[in-house]
């Protein structure tokens, strides 16, 4: 239900009038297989959806990802991450606002709904290379799976670095690293890193290989591991 809501909001925003300004629509769908280690040790089906609308001064985009598997009717892997962002373009600066939904019951997160502002900056921006840094503060409403009534609300400060580099016209590397400091408990922090290698077969079809790792300094319970990793291979279709 929450994913349908995000998709509906995104479609409304993406179809809003642009007052005659230059605009560009794009999107992609990815499907592949993932090998997971950490709180789950499974092979799973991985799917991603990206929708974006770029105008002269604004950018609106939606990223949705799901990683799931089951054995004999029992779920053995489940992770959902949906993020809707609106950006304002100001040369090298880009202020933005995020709304995000996250779920991973194997890390004891029944749901986490996040919203808040941020500011990003392009350190390098060319046709072959870009490097950005962002700082944002989000307000989180989180429900854990330990108890159905276990709900917490807290702030999270995030520092994010992204870069993209084209090795050739058809081969590129994308990397993202996020350091998060939580006020949920004293000293609680997260580190997320993702690297994606993308090779184009045609103008619309791509092969993707991705590696991601997630670290949490203070898991919500003693039986939750601090580190989760995912290695993914798949196909991306751009439209």
Backbone as JSON, one array per atom type, in Angstrom:
{
  "sequence": "XXXXXXXXXXXXXXXXXXXXXXXXXXXXXXXXXXXXXXXXXXXXXXXXXXXXXXXXXXXXXXXXXXXXXXXXXXXXXXXXXXXXXXXXXXXXXXXXXXXXXXXXXXXXXXXXXXXXXXXXXXXXXXXXXXXXXXXXXXXXXXXXXXXXXXXXXXXXXXXXXXXXXXXXXXXXXXXXXXXXXXXXXXXXXXXXXXXXXXXXXXXXXXXXXXXXXXXXXXXXXXXXXXXXXXXXXXXXXXX",
  "N": [[0.82, -1.2, 0.0], [1.92, 1.28, 0.83], [3.89, 1.64, -1.11], [2.37, 1.9, -3.42], [1.17, 4.33, -2.82], [3.4, 6.1, -2.88], [4.1, 5.83, -5.57], [1.81, 6.9, -6.79], [1.87, 9.58, -5.84], [4.31, 10.34, -7.0], [3.75, 10.09, -9.75], [1.8, 12.07, -10.03], [3.29, 14.4, -9.4], [5.25, 14.25, -11.39], [3.74, 14.72, -13.61], [2.87, 17.29, -13.41], [2.11, 20.65, -14.57], [4.61, 22.55, -16.32], [4.91, 25.22, -16.82], [5.87, 25.96, -19.29], [8.66, 25.66, -19.28], [11.84, 24.17, -20.18], [12.0, 20.62, -20.27], [12.51, 17.23, -19.24], [11.79, 13.84, -19.37], [12.47, 10.74, -17.84], [13.18, 7.26, -17.14], [13.66, 4.04, -15.55], [13.76, 0.46, -15.34], [14.85, -2.19, -13.38], [15.89, -5.58, -13.11], [16.96, -8.42, -11.4], [19.2, -10.81, -9.81], [20.14, -11.37, -6.4], [22.72, -11.9, -4.02], [22.73, -12.36, -0.66], [24.21, -11.55, 2.46], [24.71, -11.67, 6.02], [22.28, -10.59, 8.13], [20.55, -12.13, 6.75], [21.15, -15.02, 4.76], [20.91, -15.6, 1.79], [19.77, -16.22, -1.6], [18.13, -14.01, -3.74], [15.37, -12.33, -5.4], [15.73, -9.31, -7.09], [14.5, -6.07, -7.59], [14.18, -2.86, -9.19], [12.95, 0.46, -9.56], [13.0, 3.52, -11.27], [12.02, 6.85, -11.63], [11.98, 10.0, -13.2], [11.82, 13.56, -13.55], [13.08, 16.25, -15.17], [13.43, 19.68, -15.1], [13.99, 23.14, -16.0], [14.82, 24.46, -13.64], [14.15, 22.72, -11.66], [14.01, 19.38, -10.27], [12.47, 16.29, -10.04], [12.28, 13.15, -8.6], [11.84, 9.59, -8.26], [12.9, 6.78, -6.5], [12.68, 3.35, -6.2], [13.11, 0.26, -4.6], [13.25, -3.27, -4.23], [13.98, -6.23, -2.5], [13.61, -9.54, -2.32], [12.76, -12.87, -1.18], [11.57, -16.27, -0.87], [11.02, -19.42, 0.76], [9.39, -22.43, 0.53], [6.98, -21.15, 1.11], [7.7, -19.5, 3.21], [8.98, -16.39, 4.1], [12.26, -15.46, 3.41], [13.91, -13.38, 2.88], [13.55, -9.91, 2.87], [13.37, -6.7, 1.85], [12.61, -3.35, 1.46], [12.81, -0.24, -0.12], [11.97, 3.01, -0.63], [12.17, 6.14, -2.12], [11.32, 9.49, -2.47], [12.12, 12.49, -4.0], [12.43, 16.02, -4.24], [14.12, 18.5, -6.01], [15.86, 21.65, -6.15], [17.52, 23.44, -8.59], [20.49, 25.25, -8.43], [22.85, 26.38, -9.9], [25.82, 25.09, -8.87], [24.83, 24.27, -6.43], [22.23, 22.34, -4.84], [19.43, 22.45, -3.19], [17.11, 20.31, -1.45], [14.24, 18.15, -0.78], [13.3, 15.29, 0.97], [11.22, 12.36, 1.03], [10.82, 9.3, 2.5], [10.41, 5.75, 2.58], [11.13, 2.84, 4.4], [11.74, -0.63, 4.87], [12.73, -3.5, 6.6], [12.39, -6.35, 7.93], [14.16, -8.28, 8.83], [16.24, -6.94, 9.92], [14.9, -5.96, 11.99], [13.28, -3.78, 11.44], [10.15, -2.87, 11.05], [8.9, -0.76, 9.78], [10.01, 2.37, 8.5], [9.51, 5.7, 8.28], [10.52, 8.59, 6.74], [11.35, 12.05, 6.58], [12.48, 15.24, 5.4], [14.69, 18.17, 4.97], [17.52, 19.02, 2.81], [20.86, 19.84, 1.6], [22.83, 19.96, -1.26], [25.95, 19.78, -3.14], [27.78, 20.24, -6.13], [30.92, 19.2, -6.58], [32.5, 18.39, -8.7], [31.55, 18.46, -12.08], [31.13, 17.21, -15.01], [30.79, 15.92, -18.4], [31.75, 13.34, -18.24], [32.45, 12.83, -15.61], [31.17, 13.15, -12.32], [30.99, 14.55, -9.03], [29.49, 14.72, -5.95], [28.48, 16.23, -2.85], [26.44, 15.98, 0.04], [24.36, 17.22, 2.68], [21.94, 16.42, 5.06], [19.03, 16.6, 7.15], [16.82, 14.48, 8.69], [13.57, 13.65, 9.87], [12.49, 10.89, 11.61], [10.02, 8.37, 11.81], [9.63, 5.42, 13.34], [8.88, 1.96, 13.37], [9.39, -0.99, 15.1], [9.98, -4.56, 14.84], [10.13, -6.07, 17.1], [8.22, -5.6, 19.12], [4.8, -4.97, 18.6], [3.91, -2.48, 19.39], [6.12, -0.99, 19.58], [7.29, 1.88, 18.91], [9.29, 4.5, 17.72], [10.51, 7.87, 17.58], [12.7, 10.08, 16.05], [15.6, 12.1, 15.16], [17.76, 12.17, 12.29], [20.98, 12.78, 11.16], [22.63, 13.2, 8.08], [25.42, 12.59, 6.02], [26.43, 12.6, 2.76], [28.1, 11.21, -0.03], [28.42, 11.14, -3.5], [29.43, 9.73, -6.62], [30.16, 9.54, -10.14], [31.65, 7.89, -12.87], [32.73, 7.67, -16.17], [34.24, 5.09, -17.81], [34.4, 4.29, -20.47], [32.44, 5.09, -23.41], [30.36, 3.37, -23.04], [30.61, 2.13, -20.59], [30.26, 2.61, -17.16], [30.87, 3.68, -13.77], [29.22, 3.94, -10.71], [29.08, 5.34, -7.46], [28.07, 5.44, -4.04], [28.13, 6.75, -0.81], [27.06, 6.89, 2.52], [26.95, 8.44, 5.64], [25.39, 8.25, 8.69], [24.08, 9.78, 11.56], [22.33, 9.05, 14.41], [19.74, 10.14, 16.67], [18.39, 8.33, 18.14], [19.52, 6.58, 20.06], [22.29, 7.28, 22.25], [25.29, 7.71, 20.5], [24.62, 6.11, 18.32], [25.05, 5.1, 15.0], [25.09, 4.85, 11.38], [26.49, 3.35, 8.42], [26.39, 3.33, 5.01], [27.18, 1.87, 1.89], [27.38, 1.79, -1.64], [28.24, 0.43, -4.75], [28.04, 0.53, -8.23], [28.36, -0.99, -11.32], [27.87, -0.35, -14.65], [27.02, -1.42, -17.86], [26.36, -0.66, -21.17], [24.3, -2.28, -23.53], [22.59, -1.73, -25.63], [21.01, 1.4, -26.61], [18.98, 1.47, -24.78], [19.13, -0.78, -23.16], [20.83, -2.36, -20.51], [23.52, -3.91, -18.68], [23.85, -4.59, -15.26], [25.97, -4.6, -12.43], [26.21, -4.8, -9.03], [27.32, -3.87, -5.75], [26.64, -3.72, -2.33], [26.92, -2.56, 1.04], [25.83, -2.46, 4.4], [26.09, -0.96, 7.5], [25.43, -0.93, 10.96], [25.93, 0.64, 13.98], [24.76, 0.23, 16.51], [22.7, -2.19, 16.7], [19.15, -2.89, 16.88], [18.49, -5.04, 18.48], [20.01, -7.8, 20.26], [20.31, -10.05, 18.65], [20.61, -9.2, 16.08], [22.73, -8.72, 13.37], [25.52, -6.56, 12.75], [26.42, -5.94, 10.19], [25.32, -6.01, 6.85], [25.42, -7.36, 3.59], [25.07, -7.13, 0.03], [25.2, -8.57, -3.13], [24.59, -7.97, -6.45], [23.38, -8.89, -9.65], [22.09, -7.98, -12.81], [19.62, -6.87, -15.25], [18.99, -3.77, -16.81], [16.43, -1.68, -18.04], [15.95, 1.2, -19.83], [13.78, 3.98, -20.27]],
  "CA": [[0.0, 0.0, 0.0], [2.76, 2.48, 0.9], [4.57, 1.8, -2.39], [1.38, 2.44, -4.34], [1.01, 5.75, -2.48], [4.55, 6.82, -3.41], [4.0, 5.85, -7.03], [0.75, 7.84, -7.14], [2.4, 10.93, -5.62], [5.35, 10.6, -8.0], [3.12, 10.29, -11.06], [1.16, 13.39, -10.0], [4.33, 15.42, -9.49], [5.92, 14.17, -12.68], [2.85, 15.18, -14.67], [2.45, 18.67, -13.15], [2.5, 21.61, -15.61], [5.95, 23.1, -16.12], [4.91, 26.64, -17.19], [6.6, 26.18, -20.53], [10.1, 25.51, -19.16], [12.4, 22.96, -20.76], [11.82, 19.52, -19.36], [12.92, 15.95, -19.75], [11.3, 12.71, -18.6], [13.22, 9.51, -18.02], [12.92, 6.25, -16.14], [14.31, 2.76, -15.78], [13.33, -0.7, -14.57], [15.93, -3.17, -13.26], [15.49, -6.86, -12.55], [18.12, -9.3, -11.31], [19.32, -11.71, -8.66], [21.02, -10.86, -5.37], [23.25, -12.79, -3.0], [22.71, -11.59, 0.58], [24.87, -12.1, 3.65], [24.5, -10.85, 7.21], [21.1, -11.04, 8.85], [20.03, -13.22, 5.93], [22.14, -15.61, 3.86], [20.0, -16.13, 0.79], [19.71, -15.68, -2.96], [16.81, -13.42, -3.82], [15.01, -11.56, -6.58], [15.94, -7.89, -6.84], [13.87, -5.21, -8.58], [14.29, -1.44, -8.93], [12.24, 1.37, -10.45], [13.4, 4.92, -11.18], [11.28, 7.8, -12.45], [12.53, 11.34, -12.99], [11.43, 14.66, -14.42], [14.02, 17.36, -15.04], [13.03, 20.95, -15.7], [15.09, 24.11, -16.04], [15.29, 24.77, -12.29], [13.68, 21.73, -10.7], [14.11, 17.96, -10.58], [11.66, 15.43, -9.19], [12.53, 11.76, -8.95], [11.42, 8.51, -7.37], [13.67, 5.54, -6.53], [12.04, 2.28, -5.44], [13.86, -0.99, -4.71], [12.75, -4.37, -3.41], [14.83, -7.42, -2.51], [12.77, -10.48, -1.59], [12.8, -14.29, -1.53], [10.83, -17.13, 0.05], [11.23, -20.86, 0.63], [8.26, -23.19, 1.05], [5.98, -20.22, 1.63], [8.25, -18.69, 4.3], [9.85, -15.31, 3.63], [13.64, -15.58, 3.88], [14.58, -12.1, 2.64], [12.61, -8.86, 2.51], [13.85, -5.33, 2.05], [11.95, -2.39, 0.59], [13.33, 1.11, 0.08], [11.33, 3.92, -1.58], [12.56, 7.52, -1.81], [10.81, 10.54, -3.35], [12.89, 13.7, -3.75], [12.28, 17.2, -5.08], [15.35, 19.31, -5.98], [15.94, 22.95, -6.79], [18.85, 23.59, -9.18], [21.07, 26.58, -8.25], [24.22, 26.17, -10.37], [26.42, 23.91, -8.25], [24.07, 23.88, -5.25], [20.88, 21.81, -5.07], [18.6, 22.15, -2.03], [16.13, 19.27, -1.77], [13.41, 17.62, 0.29], [13.11, 13.85, 0.8], [10.24, 11.56, 1.76], [11.33, 7.95, 2.3], [9.85, 4.61, 3.31], [12.08, 1.73, 4.45], [11.3, -1.8, 5.63], [13.59, -4.68, 6.59], [12.08, -7.05, 9.18], [15.28, -9.09, 9.3], [17.01, -6.03, 10.76], [13.9, -5.58, 13.0], [12.57, -2.57, 11.05], [8.86, -3.11, 10.41], [8.76, 0.37, 8.86], [10.63, 3.65, 8.87], [9.07, 6.79, 7.4], [11.51, 9.64, 6.92], [11.18, 13.24, 5.76], [13.31, 16.36, 5.83], [15.4, 18.94, 3.94], [18.95, 18.82, 2.67], [21.57, 20.71, 0.67], [23.91, 19.27, -1.95], [26.88, 20.63, -3.9], [28.59, 19.57, -7.15], [32.35, 19.53, -6.57], [32.92, 18.18, -10.09], [30.4, 18.17, -12.92], [31.45, 17.2, -16.44], [30.04, 14.89, -19.09], [32.29, 12.02, -17.91], [32.67, 12.67, -14.17], [30.61, 14.09, -11.36], [31.21, 14.26, -7.61], [28.62, 15.58, -5.14], [28.39, 16.04, -1.41], [25.15, 16.44, 0.55], [24.07, 17.13, 4.11], [20.52, 16.57, 5.28], [18.49, 16.23, 8.46], [15.53, 13.85, 8.52], [12.79, 13.23, 11.02], [12.11, 9.5, 11.39], [9.04, 7.65, 12.61], [10.09, 4.05, 13.13], [8.21, 0.88, 14.09], [10.24, -2.17, 15.12], [9.23, -5.82, 14.84], [10.25, -6.73, 18.4], [6.88, -5.51, 19.69], [3.96, -4.23, 17.66], [3.72, -1.12, 19.87], [7.42, -0.36, 19.79], [7.45, 2.95, 17.93], [10.19, 5.55, 18.15], [10.63, 9.04, 16.72], [14.02, 10.66, 16.28], [16.22, 12.8, 14.04], [18.94, 11.56, 11.72], [21.82, 13.65, 10.34], [23.24, 12.41, 7.03], [26.43, 13.15, 5.12], [26.4, 11.69, 1.61], [29.0, 11.45, -1.16], [28.1, 10.37, -4.71], [30.24, 10.03, -7.79], [29.98, 8.74, -11.34], [32.8, 8.01, -13.75], [32.65, 6.9, -17.41], [35.49, 4.52, -18.32], [34.23, 4.41, -21.92], [31.1, 5.59, -23.74], [29.36, 2.36, -22.68], [30.88, 1.55, -19.28], [30.37, 3.62, -16.12], [30.86, 3.28, -12.37], [28.55, 4.86, -9.78], [29.31, 5.01, -6.06], [27.36, 6.25, -3.06], [28.47, 6.46, 0.58], [26.26, 7.7, 3.44], [27.22, 8.33, 7.07], [24.21, 8.74, 9.38], [24.14, 9.85, 13.01], [20.96, 8.99, 14.91], [19.47, 10.55, 18.05], [17.59, 7.28, 18.77], [20.27, 6.33, 21.28], [23.57, 7.95, 22.19], [26.36, 7.02, 19.79], [24.12, 5.24, 17.26], [25.31, 5.61, 13.65], [24.99, 3.92, 10.26], [27.31, 3.61, 7.25], [25.92, 2.59, 3.84], [28.01, 2.08, 0.69], [26.94, 1.07, -2.82], [28.99, 0.63, -6.0], [27.32, -0.07, -9.35], [29.02, -0.97, -12.62], [26.8, -0.44, -15.65], [27.54, -1.53, -19.22], [25.24, -0.57, -22.1], [24.23, -3.2, -24.67], [21.99, -0.84, -26.62], [20.7, 2.69, -26.0], [17.97, 1.31, -23.73], [19.33, -2.0, -22.4], [22.1, -2.3, -19.79], [23.86, -4.92, -17.68], [24.23, -3.97, -14.0], [26.57, -5.38, -11.36], [26.23, -3.89, -7.88], [27.69, -4.37, -4.42], [26.28, -2.78, -1.27], [27.1, -2.99, 2.42], [25.17, -1.61, 5.37], [26.61, -1.17, 8.86], [24.77, -0.22, 12.04], [26.77, 0.55, 15.16], [23.98, -0.29, 17.63], [21.47, -2.84, 16.25], [18.03, -2.71, 17.81], [18.46, -6.16, 19.41], [21.28, -8.53, 20.32], [20.39, -11.08, 17.61], [20.76, -8.56, 14.77], [24.12, -8.47, 13.02], [25.8, -5.16, 12.42], [26.77, -5.75, 8.78], [24.6, -6.73, 5.79], [25.97, -7.11, 2.26], [24.29, -7.64, -1.1], [25.84, -8.55, -4.44], [23.48, -8.07, -7.39], [23.59, -8.84, -11.1], [20.78, -7.86, -13.42], [19.4, -6.15, -16.49], [18.25, -2.53, -16.68], [15.8, -1.15, -19.24], [15.68, 2.64, -19.7], [12.73, 4.49, -21.17]],
  "C": [[0.86, 1.26, 0.0], [3.49, 2.72, -0.42], [3.61, 2.36, -3.42], [1.16, 3.93, -4.09], [2.15, 6.57, -3.07], [4.48, 6.92, -4.92], [2.94, 6.84, -7.48], [1.23, 9.27, -6.98], [3.42, 11.28, -6.68], [4.75, 10.89, -9.36], [2.42, 11.65, -11.13], [2.19, 14.49, -10.16], [5.01, 15.43, -10.85], [5.06, 14.7, -13.81], [2.37, 16.61, -14.46], [2.88, 19.59, -14.29], [3.83, 22.24, -15.28], [6.05, 24.56, -16.51], [5.8, 26.92, -18.38], [8.09, 26.01, -20.45], [10.55, 24.21, -19.8], [12.32, 21.83, -19.76], [12.23, 18.22, -20.05], [12.42, 14.86, -18.81], [12.2, 11.5, -18.87], [12.88, 8.53, -16.9], [13.65, 4.97, -16.49], [13.69, 1.71, -14.87], [14.47, -1.7, -14.57], [15.4, -4.44, -12.62], [16.71, -7.78, -12.54], [18.07, -10.18, -10.08], [20.37, -11.17, -7.71], [21.46, -11.97, -4.44], [23.42, -11.97, -1.73], [23.46, -12.32, 1.68], [24.67, -11.14, 4.81], [23.34, -11.39, 8.01], [20.29, -12.06, 8.05], [21.17, -13.73, 5.06], [21.37, -16.36, 2.78], [20.33, -15.57, -0.59], [18.28, -15.19, -3.16], [16.62, -12.7, -5.14], [15.08, -10.08, -6.23], [15.3, -7.07, -7.95], [13.99, -3.75, -8.18], [13.51, -0.66, -9.98], [12.73, 2.78, -10.2], [12.57, 5.75, -12.14], [11.81, 9.19, -12.17], [11.95, 12.32, -14.0], [12.36, 15.83, -14.15], [13.49, 18.56, -15.8], [14.2, 21.92, -15.59], [15.66, 24.37, -14.66], [14.94, 23.7, -11.26], [13.92, 20.31, -11.21], [13.31, 17.18, -9.56], [11.96, 14.0, -9.57], [12.13, 10.8, -7.83], [12.33, 7.32, -7.59], [12.96, 4.53, -5.65], [12.81, 0.99, -5.67], [13.26, -2.01, -3.77], [13.64, -5.58, -3.61], [14.12, -8.48, -1.68], [12.98, -11.91, -2.08], [12.0, -15.06, -0.5], [11.14, -18.59, -0.26], [10.08, -21.59, 1.31], [7.22, -22.29, 1.73], [6.44, -19.35, 2.77], [9.2, -17.64, 3.74], [11.23, -15.43, 4.25], [14.45, -14.31, 3.64], [13.52, -11.09, 2.25], [13.21, -7.5, 2.86], [13.21, -4.43, 1.01], [12.46, -1.0, 0.92], [12.75, 2.0, -1.02], [11.65, 5.35, -1.18], [12.03, 8.46, -2.89], [11.52, 11.84, -3.0], [12.53, 14.8, -4.75], [13.5, 18.09, -4.89], [15.15, 20.65, -6.66], [17.37, 23.14, -7.29], [19.33, 25.04, -9.05], [22.56, 26.5, -8.6], [24.8, 24.94, -9.71], [25.67, 23.43, -7.02], [22.73, 23.28, -5.65], [20.21, 21.5, -3.73], [17.52, 21.14, -2.41], [15.32, 18.92, -0.53], [13.12, 16.16, -0.03], [11.9, 13.37, 1.59], [10.6, 10.11, 1.46], [10.59, 6.94, 3.15], [10.85, 3.47, 3.23], [11.51, 0.62, 5.32], [12.32, -2.92, 5.47], [13.36, -5.43, 7.91], [13.22, -7.91, 9.69], [16.32, -8.26, 10.03], [16.12, -5.42, 11.84], [13.19, -4.27, 12.69], [11.28, -2.96, 10.34], [8.57, -2.0, 9.41], [9.53, 1.56, 9.41], [10.2, 4.68, 7.83], [9.89, 8.03, 7.75], [11.17, 10.84, 6.04], [12.06, 14.37, 6.3], [14.07, 17.01, 4.68], [16.88, 18.59, 3.89], [19.53, 19.8, 1.66], [22.73, 19.94, 0.08], [24.75, 20.24, -2.76], [27.66, 19.77, -4.88], [30.03, 20.06, -7.04], [32.94, 19.41, -7.97], [31.67, 17.85, -10.89], [30.8, 18.34, -14.38], [30.63, 16.09, -17.09], [30.51, 13.49, -18.71], [32.42, 11.77, -16.41], [31.78, 13.63, -13.4], [30.89, 13.59, -9.95], [30.37, 15.25, -6.81], [28.76, 15.24, -3.67], [27.09, 16.64, -0.92], [25.11, 16.3, 2.07], [22.58, 17.31, 4.27], [20.13, 16.05, 6.66], [17.07, 15.71, 8.24], [14.88, 13.52, 9.86], [12.22, 11.85, 10.73], [11.01, 9.07, 12.35], [9.23, 6.18, 12.32], [9.29, 3.08, 13.99], [9.06, -0.37, 13.97], [9.39, -3.43, 15.22], [9.3, -6.53, 16.18], [8.91, -6.75, 19.13], [6.06, -4.63, 18.76], [3.78, -2.77, 18.07], [5.04, -0.38, 20.05], [7.7, 0.65, 18.67], [8.34, 4.03, 18.52], [10.21, 6.67, 17.12], [11.94, 9.74, 17.06], [14.51, 11.37, 15.02], [17.47, 12.04, 13.58], [19.67, 12.6, 10.88], [22.6, 12.78, 9.34], [24.28, 13.23, 6.27], [26.61, 12.14, 3.98], [27.38, 12.15, 0.53], [28.57, 10.56, -2.31], [29.1, 10.72, -5.8], [29.9, 9.08, -8.93], [31.16, 8.98, -12.26], [32.6, 7.1, -14.96], [34.04, 6.42, -17.79], [35.53, 4.61, -19.84], [32.83, 4.98, -22.15], [30.01, 4.64, -23.26], [29.5, 1.8, -21.26], [31.06, 2.66, -18.24], [30.28, 2.99, -14.74], [30.17, 4.36, -11.55], [28.8, 4.39, -8.36], [28.53, 5.98, -5.16], [27.76, 5.8, -1.66], [27.7, 7.42, 1.48], [26.67, 7.39, 4.87], [26.07, 9.0, 7.81], [24.41, 8.68, 10.89], [22.72, 9.97, 13.53], [20.88, 9.52, 16.34], [18.62, 9.5, 18.77], [18.2, 6.83, 20.08], [21.61, 7.03, 21.15], [24.62, 7.12, 21.47], [25.91, 6.11, 18.67], [24.41, 5.87, 15.9], [25.24, 4.47, 12.64], [26.0, 4.33, 9.19], [26.79, 2.71, 6.13], [26.82, 2.91, 2.65], [27.47, 1.2, -0.44], [27.81, 1.44, -4.01], [28.26, -0.13, -7.1], [28.11, 0.11, -10.63], [27.96, -1.25, -13.68], [27.4, -0.42, -17.06], [26.36, -1.56, -20.19], [25.4, -1.59, -23.23], [23.65, -2.47, -25.87], [21.72, 0.5, -25.93], [19.73, 2.56, -24.83], [18.2, 0.11, -22.82], [20.74, -2.03, -21.81], [22.26, -3.52, -18.9], [24.36, -4.19, -16.44], [24.86, -4.99, -13.06], [26.74, -4.43, -10.18], [26.63, -4.62, -6.61], [27.3, -3.31, -3.4], [26.54, -3.4, 0.09], [26.46, -1.97, 3.35], [25.66, -1.97, 6.76], [25.82, -0.32, 9.84], [25.55, -0.44, 13.32], [26.05, -0.09, 16.34], [22.68, -0.91, 17.11], [20.39, -2.78, 17.32], [17.85, -3.89, 18.75], [19.74, -6.96, 19.27], [21.42, -9.56, 19.21], [20.47, -10.51, 16.19], [22.24, -8.28, 14.51], [24.32, -7.03, 12.57], [25.97, -4.92, 10.92], [25.88, -6.62, 7.9], [25.24, -6.37, 4.45], [25.08, -7.74, 1.21], [25.1, -7.49, -2.37], [24.77, -8.87, -5.47], [23.98, -8.06, -8.83], [22.21, -8.79, -11.76], [20.81, -7.09, -14.72], [18.59, -4.89, -16.2], [17.69, -2.11, -18.05], [15.45, 0.31, -19.0], [14.63, 3.06, -20.71], [12.58, 5.99, -20.99]]
}
